[in-house]
Each structure stands twice: as structure tokens, then as C-alpha cells.
Amino acid sequence: MPERTTTEAPAADVERVTEATEAFVPARREVPDPRDLLPGLEPERRVTDWGRSERVEGFLDRTVIEFLYRYWFRVDVEGTEHVPLDGGALLVSNHAGALPPDAPMIAKAIREELPRPRPVHLTVEHFFKGYPGFAMLVPKVGGVPAHPANVHRLLHDERQLVLVFPEGGKGSSKLYKERYRLRRFGRGGFVEAAMRARSPIVPVAVVGAEEAAPIFAHLRVLQRLTGFLYFPLTPTFPHFGVAGMLGFLPAKFTIRFLEPIPTDGWGERPWRDRGLVQDVAGEVRARIQESLFDMLGRRQSVWLG
């Protein structure tokens, strides 16, 4: 009988090899549809790309801000016709107070007094990131890190209202004896941002914040020990603890929106002209300072207006 020359392995041997191989190879897993991995939609959730939460902002507005605006500070508003009802605009205001209440009052005035309410985005310094409570709360109520790219996106791309305080920390740390004397408006960065976005600048003058949260002195030793940006002595802080920073006095508030300054008529790249930028910044500062003096001259009482 001739010998078998085929190279085919017996069926039993092939089956044993297959079983041994499968013992070391993981079983094939079915790949799930990526859409199944997405979280479910929450219709009640309203958070913007900037982290602004309608739920948190609405709760604070209905409780704390409404009370302060209507009954505690009894805010009077002038010049609302100068605030654009659409398109981007840069609001530039004076700034004062240990924990300044001017920003929420300006934002509330725009929501309440304009024919078409608009949200306001506030630029904040990066030091807020060092305070866990503020770092979580500030973005939820409209705070945006103070960076030219953020301001440009809000003004130019999203056509929003942006509120800036060019005095910065120098304004909020002013002593009571220096009230309503504007500090230097930095290097005019806010003017450059408005020019690049071709958005108008709306000066805003606020009277009342200086008396609502006055600073009588700075406790330098406690400032170094705590690491705070500044450690003020106010009527309610530090002797009432951290809550004392919210111990606002019931000063009468007046907010005046001034005539806008257009920025789209100075050529293609006006922000490159440093002299022009400084001139515009000086004009904005002068308008606010003049308006403050006028409002103070008309005021008969700190508490009654």
C-alpha cells in the first residue's frame, strides 16, 4: 500500500489546536455605539460655555440681589438709553468697596430697566482662583477671566455686554478718605479690546458703593498672615468674621450710563496707535469722574439720595 503524502492534519488535531489557542486569546467584545455612552440630556440644566448657570444666577437674583437692589440700596438708574439693545458693547465703570457691590447692581439694572433685558459678563482678575468659594461661584454668575481673547470673543463673536473696572484692585482697596477719586485706568487695555471688536464703550458712573462698603484702614500684618489680597478694616469686618465682608451699609445707589464712545471710525487698526489708545482711556476716565462730581453735588444725603 502506498504511503499517504498529504500534508493535511487530521480533523481531531486541528480541533485540539483551536481550543488551545482560544484559551489564550480573549473573547471578542462587541463595540458599543458611542451614542450610548453620552450622558442623558437634562432639560432643566442651563450652563453656557463660560460656566454661567441660569439656575444659580436666577436663585441669587431672586433672593439676595433683588433685596439689595430694591430695598437695601434702593437703586436709581439714569441713561439706560445709552446701553445698546443688541450687539457687543464694553461697559466701563468706577469701582470701590471692600467687597464691591457695584458689579451686581449694574448687571441688575440692565436686566430690570432696559426694554430688552440683556446678560452682563464681568471680567475678573485671576486671583479669584486662589479662593475655592469664589472660584466656583464667580463663573456661575457671569464672571470671566480678564484676558483680551475672552473679551474679544464676547464682544465680537458673541455680541455680548462686557463690564470692566479699569481701576482694578487699586479701586476696591481705596480708603474712605479717598472716595470718588478715580485711580489710573491702567494702560488702556480695555480700549484696545473695544477697538479690536469695533464695539462702543459705554462709561458708567456709580455713587453709593464707597459708603456701602467703606474701608477705613488696611491691616498689613493680618494680610501677610492670611495671604488675602488685602485685609480691610470696615464697619463690620474683621470683628464679625468672614460674614462681615457682606455687611453692606444701606447707602443710596445711583447708576448713570453715559453716552457711548464709538470705536469703529478710527481706521483699520487704531489699537496700534498708543497715543490714541491713551487719549480714549483718558477721555473715558474724565467723563466718569466729571459725572461722579455732578452726582455727588446733587446728592443731599448718603442714605436717602
Secondary structure, DSSP 8 states (H G I E B T S, - for coil): ----------HHHHHHHHHHHHHHS--------GGGGS----TT--B-TT--BHHHHHHHIIIIIHHIIIIIS--EEE-GGGS-SSS-EEEEE---SSS--HHHHHHHHHHHHSSS---EEEEE-GGGGGSHHHHHHHHHTTEEE--HHHHHIIIIIS--EEEE-TTTHHHHT--GGGTT-----TTSHHHHHHHHHT--EEEEEEESHHHHS---EE-HHHHHHH--S--EE-SSTTTT-GGGGG-------EEEE---B--SSS-S-GGG-HHHHHHHHHHHHHHHHHHHHHHHHH---TTT-
